[in-house]
Amino acid sequence: MNTLIDITNLNQDLLIYLAIDITIAILLLGAMRFLSGFSAKVNSTDELSKEDNFAFGISVAGSVAAMGIVLTGAITGESASSYMLEAVGMLSYGLFGLILIKIGRVVHDRIALNQIDKTAQIKAHNISVGIVDAAGAIATAIIIKAVLLWVHGLDITTFVAIAAGFVVSQAMLVLVTRIKEKQYANNNQGDCLQEAFADGQTALAIRYAGQVISTALAVTAASHFLTYSPDTIIMNLLGWLVFSVIMTVLVFILTTIAKKLVLWGINLVEEVDQQHNIGVASVEMAISISIALIMTGLMA
């Protein structure tokens, strides 16, 4: 009987912790929608329903999904010693993750894709740019989640470590974007990838989404090899960078091989770059993400 009472009390505590986490998560997800409208200087309700702006909807979907991914990194940790600490920890990680997602979007806008105005393009219902924007947010969130699971505790050093992982992630995403721009220009007589996004080439946006998300997954592999220590933040940052480069190159090589096998006999440059074949681009995206998931799973 005493055992049954203990189990019941334990379940009650667990339910309260879950209720706290879920309540904060839902509030943050809702905040992300309205924050997307605020940052774009539009009414999110009007843009989604009255204007039927699919590009804005895709962008918001990416932001909400990104917030959800970040929150899984906070929720899957051990429960705090009290309900108040659980709420503070969940809210702190969630708000910090939200801020980093928004900062990541600014970095993506001003550095990675600095030749187009993503906000203006999304307002103009450019679905391709909406896809690119959503992919950038999700890629950033994947890495933030990995760092949240990697660190432990709730102090200033923890947030420094999360910020360090964020810096590495943005550096890798910018690098991959530059490489893909050069590759696109070489295959298309010097054409600009960013201008292609602005022209509404959805197939290219889908392929790019797969590339940045697979890069983010590759970067997370570092969390399986490095042990978190508050006293070695600089070494951890360098370690994340080294492993990120190695894993990104490895995933790129394996993805290239997989695409040649899965899409045997199909000219990818002709189909995606020139004929804007969304179907082939979707298969490319699936291959990129699948290879990255398999590699990170093997490294875990």
C-alpha atoms as one frame of an Amber mdcrd trajectory, in Angstrom:
protein
   0.000   0.000   0.000   2.804   2.398   0.881   4.509   1.583  -2.413   1.313
   2.427  -4.299   1.061   5.762  -2.467   4.695   6.565  -3.305   4.114   5.791
  -6.987   0.963   7.937  -7.023   2.798  10.853  -5.451   5.650  10.422  -7.943
   3.201  10.452 -10.839   1.541  13.575  -9.462   4.897  15.344  -9.339   5.699
  14.187 -12.854   2.338  15.437 -14.140   2.909  18.846 -12.553   6.363  19.100
 -14.144   4.872  18.103 -17.506   2.071  20.641 -17.110   4.591  23.407 -16.392
   6.734  22.493 -19.399   3.822  22.121 -21.808   2.164  25.372 -20.679   5.368
  27.359 -21.203   6.014  25.596 -24.515   2.576  26.477 -25.904   2.941  30.096
 -24.805   6.344  30.356 -26.506   5.030  28.756 -29.701   2.234  31.309 -29.777
   4.683  34.108 -29.111   6.809  32.982 -32.053   3.891  33.434 -34.450   3.179
  37.000 -33.330   6.877  37.830 -33.128   7.204  36.788 -36.782   4.510  39.271
 -37.696   6.081  41.984 -35.549   9.546  41.534 -37.076   8.055  41.638 -40.580
   5.939  44.679 -39.603   2.708  42.995 -40.650  -0.423  41.732 -38.909   0.139
  37.961 -38.797  -3.612  37.237 -38.706  -4.306  39.330 -41.793  -1.254  38.017
 -43.620  -2.171  34.389 -43.008  -5.935  34.518 -43.526  -7.003  37.641 -45.420
  -3.961  38.021 -47.683  -3.453  34.250 -48.024   0.299  34.842 -48.039   1.641
  31.308 -48.373   5.250  32.522 -48.213   4.609  34.177 -44.842   2.842  31.040
 -43.643   5.818  28.874 -44.588   8.168  31.308 -42.841   6.039  31.280 -39.676
   5.801  27.487 -39.844   9.587  27.325 -39.906   9.808  29.624 -36.884   7.230
  27.641 -34.909   8.917  24.340 -35.799  12.270  25.829 -34.804  10.872  26.905
 -31.440   9.459  23.423 -30.910  12.819  21.827 -31.712  14.615  24.108 -29.252
  12.067  23.364 -26.525  12.626  19.605 -26.874  16.202  20.288 -25.829  14.955
  21.919 -22.642  12.143  19.464 -21.877  14.158  16.253 -22.265  16.527  17.190
 -19.442  16.078  16.046 -15.842  13.365  17.690 -13.778  14.463  20.508 -11.495
  14.392  20.245  -7.701  11.286  22.438  -7.446   8.374  23.569  -9.598   9.643
  27.149  -9.604  13.115  26.125 -10.802  11.548  23.970 -13.505   9.477  26.906
 -14.736  12.440  29.290 -14.597  14.716  26.824 -16.389  12.187  26.023 -19.106
  11.315  29.678 -19.645  14.976  30.751 -19.640  16.051  28.138 -22.182  12.968
  28.825 -24.294  13.423  32.599 -24.366  17.146  32.277 -25.002  16.428  29.851
 -27.830  13.837  32.245 -29.281  16.357  35.099 -29.200  19.030  32.958 -30.874
  16.605  31.867 -33.608  15.843  35.512 -34.336  19.524  36.439 -34.280  20.205
  33.513 -36.601  17.596  34.861 -38.993  19.321  38.262 -38.981  22.687  36.608
 -39.668  21.128  34.574 -42.464  19.568  37.722 -43.946  22.548  40.056 -43.725
  25.480  37.690 -44.253  24.442  34.388 -45.832  21.782  35.790 -48.186  22.868
  39.418 -48.235  21.848  40.145 -51.834  18.104  39.829 -51.323  15.624  41.381
 -48.902  13.933  38.318 -47.454  11.320  40.283 -45.534  10.246  42.188 -48.642
  10.263  39.016 -50.736   8.078  37.174 -48.237   5.666  40.115 -48.103   5.509
  39.843 -51.905   4.363  36.201 -51.551   7.657  34.682 -52.752   7.279  31.057
 -51.692  10.886  30.188 -52.560  12.239  32.761 -50.122   9.720  31.592 -47.519
  11.117  28.058 -47.813  14.703  29.321 -47.536  13.793  31.389 -44.472  12.061
  28.470 -42.758  14.990  26.151 -43.483  17.458  28.586 -41.935  15.399  28.836
 -38.749  15.024  25.053 -38.459  18.744  24.486 -39.087  19.642  26.953 -36.340
  17.181  25.312 -33.943  18.597  21.828 -34.554  22.027  22.969 -33.393  20.668
  24.933 -30.421  18.804  21.810 -29.298  21.987  19.727 -29.508  23.849  22.246
 -27.347  20.990  22.361 -24.810  21.208  18.586 -24.431  24.999  18.784 -24.214
  25.271  21.360 -21.412  23.974  20.969 -17.868  23.065  23.352 -15.084  21.561
  26.818 -15.244  24.221  29.513 -14.901  26.067  32.079 -16.984  28.581  29.496
 -18.242  25.750  27.378 -19.611  24.441  30.256 -21.689  27.968  31.094 -22.865
  28.333  27.503 -24.090  24.984  27.685 -25.893  26.000  30.978 -27.507  29.337
  29.449 -28.558  27.560  26.560 -30.263  25.286  29.064 -31.958  28.284  31.005
 -33.332  29.752  27.820 -34.795  26.425  26.904 -36.356  26.019  30.250 -38.073
  29.597  30.164 -39.374  28.994  26.729 -40.911  25.662  27.724 -42.471  27.209
  30.831 -44.041  30.137  28.750 -45.339  27.824  26.149 -46.881  25.733  28.897
 -48.490  28.834  30.398 -50.105  29.950  27.001 -51.400  26.518  26.297 -52.874
  26.450  29.737 -54.488  29.782  29.072 -56.176  28.649  25.609 -57.259  25.451
  27.038 -58.737  27.361  29.764 -60.591  29.788  27.210 -62.064  26.911  25.050
 -63.303  24.852  27.935 -64.705  27.232  30.282 -66.516  27.843  32.564 -63.550
  24.190  33.001 -62.493  23.490  34.052 -58.900  21.747  31.609 -56.553  20.247
  34.406 -54.461  18.759  36.056 -57.540  17.253  32.687 -58.446  15.544  32.589
 -55.043  14.261  36.129 -55.621  12.924  35.020 -59.022  10.818  32.388 -57.274
  12.651  29.213 -58.246  11.066  26.870 -55.721  13.027  23.774 -56.737  16.298
  25.477 -55.860  14.858  26.594 -52.523  13.820  23.027 -51.671  17.275  21.687
 -52.531  18.909  24.457 -50.474  16.638  23.663 -47.522  17.888  20.091 -47.530
  21.491  21.252 -47.699  21.317  23.647 -44.733  19.306  21.249 -42.558  21.729
  18.389 -43.301  24.616  20.714 -42.429  22.963  21.528 -39.097  22.564  17.827
 -38.347  26.232  17.250 -39.200  27.290  20.029 -36.820  25.419  18.381 -33.928
  27.710  15.339 -34.106  30.275  17.255 -32.027  28.067  16.887 -28.954  28.732
  13.119 -28.990  32.524  13.514 -28.869  33.084  16.485 -26.578  32.435  16.484
 -22.834  30.921  19.678 -21.495  33.039  21.471 -18.929  32.546  25.076 -17.761
  36.338  25.451 -17.496  37.083  24.619 -21.142  34.649  26.771 -23.116  37.292
  27.924 -25.641  38.491  24.382 -26.293  34.904  23.235 -26.629  34.232  25.956
 -29.192  37.278  24.949 -31.245  36.279  21.306 -30.906  32.771  22.021 -32.196
  34.259  23.883 -35.154  36.701  21.103 -36.081  34.110  18.335 -35.783  31.584
  20.456 -37.675  33.926  20.854 -40.637  34.856  17.166 -40.669  31.248  15.977
 -40.420  29.994  18.493 -42.990  32.600  17.339 -45.515  31.831  13.677 -44.776
  28.074  14.198 -45.138  28.632  16.127 -48.390  30.716  13.290 -49.884  28.255
  10.583 -48.861  25.275  12.656 -50.019  26.875  13.168 -53.432  27.394   9.412
 -53.794  23.844   8.665 -52.615  22.326  11.160 -55.070  24.198   9.572 -57.967
  22.833   6.155 -57.013  19.271   7.111 -56.053  18.849   9.537 -58.968  20.813
   7.469 -61.478  20.390   8.678 -65.051  18.952  12.078 -64.055  20.836  15.288
 -64.861  20.342  17.236 -61.618  21.638  20.526 -62.998  19.284  20.360 -65.942
  16.247  19.177 -63.978  16.527  21.390 -60.883  18.609  24.411 -61.929  17.163
  24.901 -65.384  13.786  23.140 -65.531  12.852  23.833 -61.865  11.749  20.252
 -61.248  10.294  20.349 -57.728   9.956  16.557 -57.603  13.644  15.908 -58.216
  14.594  18.714 -55.808  12.410  17.117 -53.122  14.210  13.795 -53.575  17.543
  15.630 -53.297  16.388  17.251 -50.058  15.272  13.896 -48.641  18.608  12.282
 -49.528  20.609  15.111 -47.925  18.646  14.974 -44.680  18.569  11.164 -44.601
  22.342  10.822 -44.956  22.893  13.428 -42.245  20.446  11.659 -39.902  22.112
   8.296 -40.511  25.587   9.713 -39.866  24.589  11.513 -36.659  22.779   8.387
 -35.510  25.907   6.295 -36.054  28.012   8.837 -34.167  25.684   8.902 -31.147
